[in-house]
């Protein structure tokens, strides 16, 4: 007798459901294997002294290693960082080539409950044409920091363009070498861990060019420091003592003289007529002016720290004395004292390029 096909719709639906469940289970098993397999570089050891655990390298798989985060960070921090990484990947997966945890989070050196969690992103910049490298780095840093605030104020994120990462391998960059030495790749698409393995096995060797570049930078920074002391700081003292002298003369109703005439006018008015300054005060003003002029004209090539400190002390004494005189004059007139906003005057930028250190005196 010919066997008829089972046409029971309920049984057919159940069979399809069971097939789907089997397929999903197989997929989950595959994903679990990927997560378990993902780790960090060969030889990573984490844990307390004497109780270390070895984590296998990630191979060719690209995924987020939950296991590594749990070993590196307390549970609460690990959850925050994991959520942060997932958010970044959901937005920029196309561009994120690696995510690395480094610093005290990995080394445990000096780490406390309030320590920053240092994170580095390697970001593909090869198809970005709208910005310069520096503009891109600034934008990446701002965006990563903005996202991090949604998860933890302990996360300190840095973003490094892929081109800069590769360039730093050819011409070693101390920051990138720190990542290679101490970093733990919790996500990698095959860009970071292989380079890290080369570094760990001594196959990344500084070139002659990189050594020459570093020593050139060192020499340049020494020259910059000398130029700042000689040119920039001497100009500041010059402008300070001239401005104070001009202010005192204006307070007495006189027009401010040009810098080279300040000493002469102070002698005639503040010393001989008003008797509020001494000849020694005026000599200090003229001494600082002449000192700066020698520097500006190239007659004095360098200034020692002791010499600068002496000029700074004398300048401050004259400026403070002038301020006191003006305050007393205002008080007698029933006028408010000069308003000096010290917060506004506090220096905020010390990045000076020696190409721009040529003084521009009044």
Residue frames relative to the residue before (quaternion, step in Angstrom):
aa qw qx qy qz dx dy dz
X 1.0000 0.0000 0.0000 0.0000 0.00 0.00 0.00
X 0.4577 -0.6942 0.4828 0.2747 3.64 -0.85 0.88
X 0.3643 -0.7428 0.5225 0.2063 3.60 -0.84 1.10
X 0.3379 -0.7623 0.5201 0.1850 3.52 -0.74 1.05
X 0.5365 -0.6285 0.4614 0.3228 3.60 -1.15 0.65
X 0.4947 -0.6551 0.4851 0.3014 3.56 -1.06 0.82
X 0.0845 -0.8267 0.5562 0.0068 3.54 -0.51 1.22
X 0.3562 0.7410 -0.5000 0.2721 3.58 1.24 0.32
X 0.3664 -0.7733 0.4696 0.2174 3.63 -0.39 1.18
X 0.6292 0.5387 -0.3490 0.4383 3.61 1.01 -0.69
X 0.6674 0.4969 -0.2947 0.4699 3.55 0.94 -0.93
X 0.6390 0.5276 -0.3232 0.4571 3.57 1.02 -0.79
X 0.6473 0.5157 -0.3101 0.4678 3.58 1.02 -0.85
X 0.6463 0.5169 -0.3198 0.4613 3.58 0.99 -0.81
X 0.6335 0.5348 -0.3303 0.4511 3.56 1.00 -0.83
X 0.6565 0.5037 -0.3062 0.4706 3.57 0.99 -0.87
X 0.6383 0.5329 -0.3208 0.4536 3.57 1.04 -0.84
X 0.6663 0.4962 -0.3026 0.4672 3.57 0.95 -0.94
X 0.6282 0.5336 -0.3380 0.4543 3.59 1.04 -0.72
X 0.6449 0.5210 -0.3080 0.4668 3.55 1.05 -0.86
X 0.6460 0.5184 -0.3162 0.4625 3.58 0.98 -0.89
X 0.6362 0.5254 -0.3268 0.4609 3.59 0.99 -0.85
X 0.6625 0.5101 -0.3027 0.4575 3.58 0.98 -0.89
X 0.6589 0.5048 -0.3044 0.4673 3.58 1.01 -0.86
X 0.6305 0.5350 -0.3289 0.4562 3.58 1.03 -0.80
X 0.6472 0.5146 -0.3142 0.4665 3.53 1.00 -0.86
X 0.6498 0.5143 -0.3131 0.4640 3.59 1.02 -0.82
X 0.6427 0.5199 -0.3196 0.4631 3.58 0.99 -0.86
X 0.6343 0.5262 -0.3254 0.4635 3.58 1.00 -0.84
X 0.6487 0.5209 -0.3119 0.4589 3.55 1.01 -0.85
X 0.6683 0.4953 -0.2992 0.4675 3.57 0.96 -0.89
X 0.6330 0.5310 -0.3323 0.4549 3.57 1.02 -0.78
X 0.6290 0.5293 -0.3316 0.4629 3.55 1.04 -0.77
X 0.6434 0.5216 -0.3219 0.4586 3.57 1.01 -0.81
X 0.6645 0.4989 -0.3032 0.4665 3.58 0.92 -0.93
X 0.6645 0.5021 -0.3049 0.4619 3.58 0.92 -0.89
X 0.6924 0.4965 -0.2865 0.4382 3.56 0.99 -0.83
X 0.6062 0.5721 -0.3622 0.4171 3.56 1.12 -0.68
X 0.1014 0.7980 -0.5873 0.0897 3.56 -0.86 0.92
X 0.5730 -0.5578 0.4358 0.4130 3.54 -0.78 -0.97
X 0.7917 -0.3270 0.2006 0.4754 3.56 -1.23 -0.37
X 0.6436 -0.5159 0.3957 0.4038 3.55 -1.27 0.44
X 0.8126 0.2828 -0.2048 0.4666 3.56 -0.93 0.89
X 0.3897 0.7105 -0.5040 0.2990 3.61 1.19 0.18
X 0.0114 -0.7813 0.6240 0.0016 3.55 -0.90 0.92
X 0.0171 -0.7942 0.6071 -0.0207 3.55 -0.84 1.00
X 0.5603 0.6044 -0.4424 0.3536 3.52 -1.22 0.37
X 0.6890 -0.4663 0.3546 0.4268 3.53 -1.33 0.02
X 0.6590 -0.5072 0.3729 0.4115 3.53 -1.25 0.45
X 0.8020 0.2421 -0.2025 0.5072 3.56 -0.84 0.99
X 0.7472 0.2757 -0.1831 0.5764 3.59 1.28 -0.20
X 0.1672 0.8193 -0.5239 0.1620 3.56 0.41 1.23
X 0.2171 -0.7550 0.6060 0.1250 3.53 -1.26 0.55
X 0.3383 -0.7398 0.5502 0.1885 3.55 -1.01 0.82
X 0.1669 -0.7843 0.5924 0.0780 3.56 -0.93 0.92
X 0.4472 -0.7107 0.4758 0.2618 3.56 -0.80 0.99
X 0.5421 -0.6133 0.4561 0.3492 3.61 -1.16 0.53
X 0.5700 -0.6509 0.3900 0.3150 3.60 -1.14 0.55
X 0.3578 -0.7427 0.5094 0.2467 3.62 1.13 -0.23
X 0.7746 -0.3504 0.2607 0.4575 3.56 -1.05 -0.77
X 0.5364 0.6483 -0.4096 0.3524 3.59 1.21 -0.19
X 0.2075 -0.7545 0.6083 0.1328 3.53 -1.17 0.62
X 0.3418 0.7191 -0.5468 0.2590 3.56 -0.55 1.11
X 0.5366 -0.6160 0.4684 0.3364 3.53 -1.29 0.18
X 0.2940 -0.7917 0.5159 0.1434 3.56 -0.59 1.17
X 0.2400 -0.7794 0.5669 0.1163 3.56 -0.22 1.27
X 0.6224 0.5809 -0.3365 0.4024 3.55 1.01 -0.87
X 0.6627 0.5095 -0.3111 0.4522 3.59 0.91 -0.88
X 0.6464 0.5247 -0.3252 0.4485 3.59 0.92 -0.87
X 0.6591 0.5141 -0.3067 0.4551 3.56 0.96 -0.85
X 0.6713 0.4868 -0.2980 0.4728 3.59 1.09 -0.65
X 0.7055 0.4795 -0.2623 0.4512 3.57 1.08 -0.70
X 0.8218 0.2310 -0.0575 0.5176 3.56 0.96 -0.89
X 0.5865 -0.5235 0.4610 0.4116 3.58 -1.24 0.34
X 0.6895 -0.5265 0.3015 0.3956 3.58 -1.13 0.67
X 0.6681 0.5059 -0.3152 0.4453 3.61 0.86 -0.93
X 0.6793 0.4765 -0.2874 0.4784 3.58 0.91 -0.93
X 0.6267 0.5431 -0.3387 0.4446 3.58 0.99 -0.82
X 0.6576 0.5011 -0.3120 0.4681 3.60 0.96 -0.82
X 0.6506 0.5143 -0.3191 0.4586 3.60 0.97 -0.85
X 0.6835 0.4839 -0.2862 0.4655 3.56 0.90 -0.97
X 0.6244 0.5364 -0.3406 0.4544 3.59 0.98 -0.79
X 0.6665 0.4956 -0.3013 0.4684 3.58 0.93 -0.91
X 0.6248 0.5386 -0.3249 0.4626 3.55 1.07 -0.78
X 0.6610 0.5043 -0.3049 0.4646 3.58 0.90 -0.93
X 0.6558 0.5144 -0.3174 0.4524 3.58 0.93 -0.87
X 0.6333 0.5180 -0.3364 0.4664 3.60 1.03 -0.75
X 0.6589 0.5022 -0.3101 0.4663 3.59 0.90 -0.94
X 0.6751 0.4917 -0.2988 0.4616 3.58 0.90 -0.89
X 0.6325 0.5332 -0.3444 0.4440 3.58 1.02 -0.69
X 0.7103 0.4430 -0.2479 0.4876 3.57 1.15 -0.62
X 0.8400 0.1741 -0.0209 0.5134 3.57 0.92 -0.95
X 0.1904 0.8268 -0.5182 0.1074 3.61 1.13 0.45
X 0.6108 0.5798 -0.3530 0.4077 3.59 1.01 -0.78
X 0.7717 0.3821 -0.1747 0.4775 3.56 1.05 -0.82
X 0.6198 0.5566 -0.3562 0.4232 3.61 1.13 -0.50
X 0.1569 -0.8124 0.5588 0.0549 3.58 -0.58 1.16
X 0.7936 -0.0738 0.0467 0.6022 3.58 1.15 -0.51
X 0.1425 -0.7396 0.6492 0.1059 3.53 -1.28 0.56
X 0.0600 -0.8213 0.5667 -0.0271 3.56 -0.71 1.11
X 0.2160 -0.7202 0.6436 0.1426 3.54 -1.09 0.83
X 0.0604 0.8110 -0.5766 0.0783 3.60 -0.80 0.96
X 0.6290 0.5464 -0.3906 0.3914 3.58 -1.26 -0.21
X 0.8192 -0.2568 0.1741 0.4823 3.56 -1.23 -0.48
X 0.5426 0.6141 -0.4061 0.4043 3.61 1.16 -0.43
X 0.7257 0.3854 -0.2312 0.5209 3.55 1.13 -0.67
X 0.7541 0.4161 -0.2314 0.4524 3.57 0.76 -1.03
X 0.3113 -0.7664 0.4870 0.2803 3.57 1.27 -0.57
X 0.4746 0.6766 -0.4414 0.3495 3.61 1.26 0.07
X 0.8539 0.0323 -0.0540 0.5167 3.56 -0.67 1.12
X 0.4217 0.7233 -0.4613 0.2936 3.59 1.19 0.28
X 0.0470 -0.7750 0.6300 0.0158 3.57 -1.02 0.87
X 0.7112 -0.4502 0.3168 0.4372 3.56 -1.30 0.05
X 0.7265 0.3972 -0.2417 0.5060 3.59 1.21 -0.39
X 0.3863 0.7428 -0.4750 0.2710 3.61 1.24 0.10
X 0.5415 -0.6004 0.4777 0.3436 3.54 -1.19 0.62
X 0.3080 -0.6867 0.6199 0.2220 3.51 -1.28 0.49
X 0.1971 -0.8232 0.5259 0.0832 3.58 -0.20 1.30
X 0.0142 -0.8023 0.5934 -0.0638 3.54 -0.77 1.13
X 0.0979 -0.7833 0.6117 0.0526 3.57 -1.01 0.82
X 0.1738 -0.7591 0.6204 0.0929 3.55 -1.05 0.85
X 0.2076 -0.7208 0.6439 0.1509 3.56 -1.02 0.83
X 0.0751 -0.8391 0.5374 -0.0379 3.55 -0.47 1.27
X 0.4344 -0.7028 0.5050 0.2497 3.55 -0.84 1.01
X 0.0527 -0.8164 0.5749 -0.0116 3.57 -0.62 1.15
X 0.4114 0.7736 -0.4290 0.2195 3.59 1.27 0.04
X 0.7549 0.3313 -0.2228 0.5202 3.61 1.15 -0.37
X 0.5215 0.6112 -0.4221 0.4199 3.56 1.24 0.42
X 0.0852 -0.8443 0.5289 -0.0169 3.54 -0.47 1.24
X 0.5870 0.6439 -0.3574 0.3362 3.59 1.19 -0.47
X 0.7934 0.2812 -0.1276 0.5246 3.59 1.10 -0.64
X 0.5015 -0.5773 0.5316 0.3642 3.51 -1.31 0.30
X 0.6905 -0.4675 0.3387 0.4357 3.57 -1.27 0.24
X 0.6782 0.4893 -0.2993 0.4593 3.59 0.90 -0.89
X 0.6353 0.5176 -0.3292 0.4691 3.60 1.01 -0.76
X 0.6419 0.5220 -0.3202 0.4614 3.55 0.98 -0.84
X 0.6555 0.5117 -0.3176 0.4557 3.60 0.90 -0.90
X 0.6489 0.5148 -0.3202 0.4599 3.59 0.96 -0.82
X 0.6723 0.4937 -0.2975 0.4645 3.57 0.94 -0.89
X 0.6458 0.5159 -0.3192 0.4636 3.56 0.97 -0.84
X 0.6528 0.5175 -0.3186 0.4523 3.58 0.90 -0.92
X 0.6609 0.5147 -0.3051 0.4530 3.57 0.90 -0.95
X 0.6873 0.4870 -0.2873 0.4560 3.58 0.87 -0.96
X 0.6640 0.4976 -0.3151 0.4606 3.62 0.86 -0.89
X 0.6584 0.5016 -0.3082 0.4689 3.60 0.99 -0.83
X 0.6268 0.5452 -0.3272 0.4503 3.56 1.03 -0.79
X 0.6720 0.4775 -0.2938 0.4839 3.59 0.94 -0.88
X 0.6304 0.5676 -0.3344 0.4106 3.60 0.97 -0.87
X 0.6172 0.5779 -0.3515 0.4020 3.60 1.03 -0.75
X 0.6097 0.5609 -0.3523 0.4354 3.60 1.18 -0.46
X 0.7648 0.3871 -0.1829 0.4815 3.60 1.17 -0.46
X 0.7845 -0.1859 0.1481 0.5727 3.61 0.91 -0.81
X 0.3899 -0.7154 0.5245 0.2470 3.56 -1.02 0.79
X 0.5644 0.5945 -0.3859 0.4233 3.59 1.29 0.10
X 0.5826 0.5964 -0.3778 0.4026 3.59 1.21 -0.41
X 0.0489 -0.7770 0.6275 -0.0084 3.56 -0.80 1.09
X 0.0607 -0.8541 0.5157 -0.0282 3.54 -0.16 1.33
X 0.0893 -0.7523 0.6507 0.0507 3.52 -1.19 0.77
X 0.1807 -0.7743 0.5969 0.1073 3.57 -1.09 0.71
X 0.0949 -0.7973 0.5959 0.0171 3.57 -0.87 1.00
X 0.4170 -0.7022 0.5121 0.2659 3.61 -0.68 1.02
X 0.5979 -0.5979 0.4038 0.3494 3.55 -1.07 0.78
X 0.6420 0.5324 -0.3357 0.4379 3.60 0.95 -0.82
X 0.6524 0.4932 -0.3137 0.4824 3.58 1.04 -0.76
X 0.6090 0.5529 -0.3443 0.4527 3.59 1.07 -0.74
X 0.6776 0.4726 -0.2903 0.4831 3.59 0.89 -0.92
X 0.6491 0.5272 -0.3248 0.4420 3.58 0.93 -0.88
X 0.6632 0.5158 -0.3077 0.4466 3.57 1.05 -0.75
X 0.5806 0.5454 -0.3800 0.4702 3.57 1.23 -0.26
X 0.6670 0.4812 -0.2839 0.4928 3.56 1.04 -0.86
X 0.7697 0.1238 -0.0374 0.6252 3.55 1.02 -0.91
X 0.3374 -0.8179 0.4140 0.2138 3.59 0.28 1.30
X 0.1715 -0.7611 0.6234 0.0512 3.50 -0.96 1.08
X 0.4997 -0.6926 0.4165 0.3117 3.65 -0.62 1.04
X 0.6419 0.5278 -0.3378 0.4419 3.62 0.99 -0.76
X 0.6827 0.4707 -0.2871 0.4796 3.58 0.89 -0.94
X 0.6304 0.5271 -0.3385 0.4586 3.59 1.01 -0.73
X 0.5950 0.5456 -0.3607 0.4671 3.59 1.12 -0.57
X 0.6305 0.5195 -0.3282 0.4743 3.58 1.02 -0.79
X 0.6802 0.4900 -0.2931 0.4597 3.56 0.92 -0.89
X 0.6801 0.4912 -0.2931 0.4585 3.57 1.02 -0.75
X 0.8376 0.2371 -0.0734 0.4867 3.59 0.75 -1.08
X 0.5723 0.6614 -0.3679 0.3158 3.59 1.17 -0.40
X 0.2230 -0.7303 0.6307 0.1384 3.53 -1.29 0.55
X 0.2800 -0.7714 0.5496 0.1561 3.58 -0.58 1.14
X 0.1177 -0.7984 0.5881 0.0528 3.56 -0.52 1.17
X 0.7548 0.0929 -0.1077 0.6403 3.55 1.34 -0.10
X 0.1488 0.7960 -0.5717 0.1319 3.58 -0.78 0.96
X 0.2310 -0.7767 0.5728 0.1237 3.56 -0.96 0.87
X 0.7297 -0.4319 0.2298 0.4777 3.55 1.18 0.52
X 0.5773 0.6073 -0.3691 0.4020 3.57 1.26 0.18
X 0.7593 0.4147 -0.2213 0.4500 3.58 0.88 -0.89
X 0.7083 0.5035 -0.2935 0.3982 3.58 0.62 -1.11
X 0.6451 0.5066 -0.3562 0.4476 3.69 0.86 -0.73
X 0.6497 0.4961 -0.3168 0.4810 3.59 1.00 -0.82
X 0.6385 0.5316 -0.3258 0.4512 3.56 1.02 -0.79
X 0.6299 0.5268 -0.3261 0.4683 3.57 1.07 -0.75
X 0.6259 0.5228 -0.3309 0.4748 3.59 1.06 -0.75
X 0.6518 0.5116 -0.3101 0.4662 3.56 0.99 -0.88
X 0.6780 0.5071 -0.2937 0.4437 3.58 0.89 -0.94
X 0.7293 0.4087 -0.2361 0.4953 3.58 1.08 -0.65
X 0.5749 -0.6506 0.3530 0.3486 3.57 1.27 0.36
X 0.4991 0.6826 -0.4120 0.3393 3.58 1.17 0.42
X 0.6095 0.4535 -0.3777 0.5293 3.59 1.26 0.20
X 0.0063 -0.8302 0.5519 -0.0786 3.54 -0.22 1.34
X 0.4918 -0.6640 0.4710 0.3090 3.61 -0.82 0.93
X 0.3634 -0.7313 0.5371 0.2111 3.55 -0.94 0.89
X 0.6597 -0.4763 0.3909 0.4303 3.55 -1.30 0.27
X 0.6426 0.5425 -0.3223 0.4346 3.56 0.99 -0.86
X 0.6714 0.4915 -0.3105 0.4596 3.60 0.95 -0.84
X 0.6234 0.5239 -0.3362 0.4731 3.58 1.07 -0.72
X 0.6529 0.5118 -0.3058 0.4672 3.57 0.94 -0.93
X 0.6450 0.5313 -0.3182 0.4477 3.57 1.00 -0.86
X 0.6665 0.5073 -0.3052 0.4530 3.58 0.95 -0.86
X 0.6854 0.4631 -0.3031 0.4732 3.58 0.88 -0.85
X 0.5972 0.5433 -0.3564 0.4703 3.57 1.16 -0.59
X 0.6366 0.5177 -0.3216 0.4725 3.57 1.02 -0.81
X 0.6454 0.5264 -0.3234 0.4492 3.57 0.97 -0.86
X 0.6614 0.4941 -0.3020 0.4767 3.56 0.93 -0.92
X 0.6521 0.5303 -0.3115 0.4433 3.56 0.98 -0.85
X 0.6642 0.5025 -0.3067 0.4607 3.57 0.99 -0.81
X 0.6091 0.5310 -0.3500 0.4738 3.58 1.08 -0.68
X 0.6582 0.5023 -0.3050 0.4705 3.57 0.95 -0.90
X 0.6331 0.5361 -0.3253 0.4538 3.55 1.03 -0.83
X 0.6488 0.5145 -0.3174 0.4621 3.58 0.94 -0.90
X 0.6614 0.5024 -0.3056 0.4655 3.57 0.96 -0.87
X 0.6683 0.5006 -0.3009 0.4606 3.57 0.99 -0.84
X 0.6200 0.5311 -0.3462 0.4622 3.57 1.04 -0.74
X 0.6709 0.4915 -0.2992 0.4678 3.59 0.91 -0.91
X 0.7260 0.4546 -0.2540 0.4492 3.56 0.83 -1.00
X 0.8087 0.3141 -0.1463 0.4753 3.58 0.73 -1.07
X 0.7504 0.4219 -0.2441 0.4465 3.55 0.56 -1.17
X 0.7278 0.4352 -0.2666 0.4581 3.61 0.72 -0.96
X 0.6201 0.5191 -0.3571 0.4674 3.59 1.05 -0.62
X 0.6174 0.5359 -0.3369 0.4670 3.58 1.07 -0.70
X 0.6354 0.5325 -0.3332 0.4492 3.58 0.99 -0.79
X 0.6656 0.4858 -0.3085 0.4752 3.61 0.93 -0.86
X 0.6194 0.5478 -0.3279 0.4568 3.56 1.01 -0.83
X 0.6946 0.4672 -0.2781 0.4711 3.59 0.79 -1.01
X 0.6358 0.5485 -0.3321 0.4295 3.59 1.03 -0.80
X 0.7321 0.4302 -0.2594 0.4602 3.58 0.74 -1.01
X 0.6159 0.5262 -0.3445 0.4744 3.60 1.11 -0.62
X 0.6575 0.5147 -0.3100 0.4546 3.60 0.93 -0.93
X 0.6428 0.5200 -0.3287 0.4565 3.59 0.98 -0.80
X 0.6591 0.5040 -0.3081 0.4655 3.59 0.93 -0.88
X 0.6557 0.5043 -0.3134 0.4664 3.58 0.95 -0.85
X 0.6332 0.5413 -0.3318 0.4427 3.58 1.00 -0.84
X 0.6623 0.5045 -0.3150 0.4557 3.60 0.92 -0.86
X 0.6587 0.5006 -0.3126 0.4667 3.58 0.93 -0.84
X 0.6478 0.5035 -0.3240 0.4711 3.62 1.00 -0.76
X 0.6121 0.5560 -0.3523 0.4382 3.58 1.07 -0.73
X 0.6963 0.4331 -0.2628 0.5085 3.60 1.15 -0.60
X 0.6409 -0.5875 0.3043 0.3891 3.58 1.29 0.22
X 0.5647 0.5949 -0.3886 0.4198 3.57 1.24 0.22
X 0.5239 -0.6059 0.4885 0.3460 3.58 -1.18 0.55
X 0.5195 -0.6546 0.4356 0.3346 3.63 -0.96 0.75
X 0.3531 -0.7432 0.5248 0.2181 3.60 -0.76 0.95
X 0.6108 -0.4987 0.4371 0.4327 3.57 -1.30 0.15
X 0.7042 -0.5093 0.2786 0.4088 3.61 -1.09 0.61
X 0.7014 0.4836 -0.2977 0.4307 3.60 0.84 -0.89
X 0.6882 0.4618 -0.2792 0.4849 3.62 1.26 -0.32
X 0.4365 0.7287 -0.4509 0.2742 3.61 1.27 -0.18
X 0.6595 0.5239 -0.3153 0.4371 3.60 0.86 -0.93
X 0.6686 0.5121 -0.2992 0.4485 3.56 0.89 -0.98
X 0.6879 0.4730 -0.2841 0.4715 3.61 0.90 -0.90
X 0.6235 0.5283 -0.3452 0.4616 3.60 1.04 -0.71
X 0.6310 0.5340 -0.3320 0.4544 3.58 1.01 -0.80
X 0.7085 0.4695 -0.2689 0.4531 3.58 0.86 -0.97
X 0.7844 0.3540 -0.1766 0.4777 3.58 0.90 -0.91
X 0.7722 0.3822 -0.2138 0.4604 3.59 0.64 -1.16
X 0.7165 0.4151 -0.2576 0.4980 3.60 1.13 -0.60
X 0.7991 0.3475 -0.1806 0.4561 3.56 0.51 -1.20
X 0.7481 0.3911 -0.2339 0.4824 3.60 0.92 -0.83
X 0.8072 0.2885 -0.1451 0.4941 3.60 0.60 -1.11
X 0.2342 -0.8259 0.4803 0.1799 3.57 1.29 -0.43
X 0.4093 0.6984 -0.4849 0.3310 3.59 0.90 0.97
X 0.7327 0.2812 -0.2041 0.5852 3.59 1.26 -0.31
X 0.4001 -0.6840 0.5476 0.2685 3.55 -1.29 0.32
X 0.6493 -0.4927 0.3920 0.4265 3.55 -1.27 0.23
X 0.6032 0.5605 -0.3536 0.4438 3.57 1.11 -0.69
X 0.6173 0.5384 -0.3458 0.4577 3.61 1.04 -0.75
X 0.6784 0.4836 -0.2901 0.4709 3.57 0.88 -0.93
X 0.6152 0.5445 -0.3462 0.4530 3.59 1.02 -0.75
X 0.6340 0.5242 -0.3287 0.4640 3.58 1.05 -0.74
X 0.6277 0.5270 -0.3339 0.4656 3.57 1.01 -0.82
X 0.7023 0.4649 -0.2733 0.4648 3.57 0.81 -0.99
X 0.6155 0.5567 -0.3436 0.4396 3.56 1.10 -0.70
X 0.6695 0.4842 -0.3001 0.4767 3.59 0.92 -0.88
X 0.6360 0.5259 -0.3291 0.4590 3.60 0.97 -0.82
X 0.6852 0.4715 -0.2911 0.4727 3.62 0.84 -0.94
X 0.6141 0.5607 -0.3295 0.4471 3.58 1.06 -0.83
X 0.6881 0.4653 -0.2901 0.4753 3.56 0.86 -0.92
X 0.6338 0.5435 -0.3412 0.4319 3.60 0.95 -0.81
X 0.6208 0.5317 -0.3402 0.4650 3.59 1.06 -0.70
X 0.6479 0.4997 -0.3104 0.4839 3.57 1.03 -0.79
X 0.6778 0.5118 -0.2894 0.4415 3.55 0.87 -0.99
X 0.7260 0.4171 -0.2362 0.4931 3.59 1.04 -0.72
X 0.5523 -0.6528 0.3756 0.3573 3.57 1.28 0.10
X 0.4555 0.6881 -0.4539 0.3361 3.60 1.25 0.16
X 0.7425 0.2508 -0.1545 0.6016 3.58 1.20 -0.61
X 0.2616 -0.8332 0.4754 0.1065 3.57 -0.35 1.30
X 0.8186 0.0510 0.0018 0.5721 3.59 1.04 -0.65
X 0.2247 -0.7548 0.6058 0.1133 3.52 -1.30 0.51
X 0.3608 -0.7270 0.5384 0.2267 3.58 -0.90 0.86
X 0.6442 -0.5246 0.3888 0.3983 3.54 -1.24 0.37
X 0.6474 0.5219 -0.3196 0.4543 3.58 0.99 -0.82
X 0.6505 0.5135 -0.3196 0.4594 3.56 0.99 -0.83
X 0.6552 0.5034 -0.3167 0.4659 3.57 0.95 -0.86
X 0.6420 0.5332 -0.3277 0.4428 3.60 0.92 -0.88
X 0.6446 0.5179 -0.3211 0.4618 3.59 1.00 -0.81
X 0.6693 0.4842 -0.2986 0.4779 3.59 0.92 -0.89
X 0.6356 0.5318 -0.3290 0.4526 3.57 1.00 -0.79
X 0.6490 0.5185 -0.3115 0.4615 3.58 0.96 -0.89
X 0.6790 0.4882 -0.2933 0.4633 3.58 0.88 -0.94
X 0.6382 0.5274 -0.3217 0.4594 3.59 1.00 -0.83
X 0.6669 0.5047 -0.3028 0.4570 3.58 0.89 -0.93
X 0.6327 0.5331 -0.3358 0.4503 3.59 0.98 -0.78
X 0.6643 0.4878 -0.3048 0.4773 3.60 0.96 -0.86
X 0.6618 0.5066 -0.3144 0.4544 3.61 0.88 -0.93
X 0.6611 0.5009 -0.3106 0.4642 3.61 0.91 -0.89
X 0.6490 0.5166 -0.3211 0.4569 3.57 1.01 -0.79
X 0.6450 0.5119 -0.3154 0.4717 3.58 0.98 -0.85
X 0.6401 0.5227 -0.3304 0.4560 3.59 0.94 -0.84
X 0.6497 0.5178 -0.3158 0.4584 3.59 0.96 -0.84
X 0.6391 0.5235 -0.3253 0.4601 3.58 1.00 -0.82
X 0.6748 0.4929 -0.2973 0.4618 3.58 0.86 -0.97
X 0.6319 0.5325 -0.3393 0.4494 3.61 0.98 -0.76
X 0.6692 0.4892 -0.3037 0.4697 3.60 0.96 -0.84
X 0.6333 0.5229 -0.3321 0.4638 3.60 1.02 -0.77
X 0.6515 0.5078 -0.3158 0.4668 3.58 0.98 -0.85
X 0.6404 0.5426 -0.3256 0.4353 3.56 1.00 -0.86
X 0.6493 0.5187 -0.3141 0.4589 3.56 1.00 -0.81
X 0.6999 0.4527 -0.2522 0.4915 3.54 1.13 -0.74
X 0.4623 -0.6861 0.4444 0.3435 3.57 1.26 -0.18
X 0.4992 0.6449 -0.4198 0.3984 3.54 1.21 0.56
X 0.5750 -0.5897 0.4262 0.3742 3.60 -1.14 0.50
X 0.5605 -0.6020 0.4548 0.3414 3.55 -1.19 0.61
X 0.6391 -0.5073 0.3899 0.4268 3.61 -1.19 0.37
X 0.3284 -0.7363 0.5605 0.1891 3.59 -0.93 0.93
X 0.0341 -0.7967 0.6027 -0.0285 3.55 -0.57 1.20
X 0.1791 -0.7879 0.5837 0.0802 3.58 -0.48 1.22
X 0.2118 -0.8255 0.5122 0.1068 3.57 -0.01 1.29
X 0.6000 0.5518 -0.3680 0.4474 3.61 1.11 -0.55
X 0.6525 0.5130 -0.3121 0.4622 3.56 1.03 -0.81
X 0.7139 0.4607 -0.2525 0.4630 3.56 1.05 -0.78
X 0.4926 0.6666 -0.4423 0.3425 3.58 1.24 -0.28
X 0.4585 -0.6982 0.4669 0.2904 3.63 -0.77 0.95
X 0.1358 -0.8082 0.5704 0.0546 3.55 -1.02 0.85
X 0.7759 0.2708 -0.1531 0.5487 3.59 1.16 -0.33
X 0.0460 -0.8175 0.5741 -0.0052 3.55 -0.55 1.18
X 0.4668 0.6692 -0.4546 0.3572 3.58 1.26 0.26
X 0.0998 0.8092 -0.5636 0.1325 3.56 -0.16 1.28
X 0.2547 -0.7571 0.5837 0.1457 3.55 -0.89 0.93
X 0.4951 -0.6963 0.4224 0.3028 3.58 -0.76 0.98
X 0.5319 0.6107 -0.4209 0.4086 3.62 1.21 -0.20
X 0.7560 0.3785 -0.1978 0.4960 3.59 1.15 -0.57
X 0.4807 0.7146 -0.4078 0.3034 3.57 1.20 0.33
X 0.4058 0.7010 -0.4928 0.3178 3.60 1.20 0.09
X 0.4062 -0.7453 0.4620 0.2568 3.65 -0.47 1.10
X 0.1570 -0.7578 0.6251 0.1012 3.52 -1.20 0.61
X 0.1064 -0.8429 0.5253 0.0468 3.61 0.39 1.23
X 0.6425 -0.5309 0.3923 0.3891 3.51 -1.29 0.43
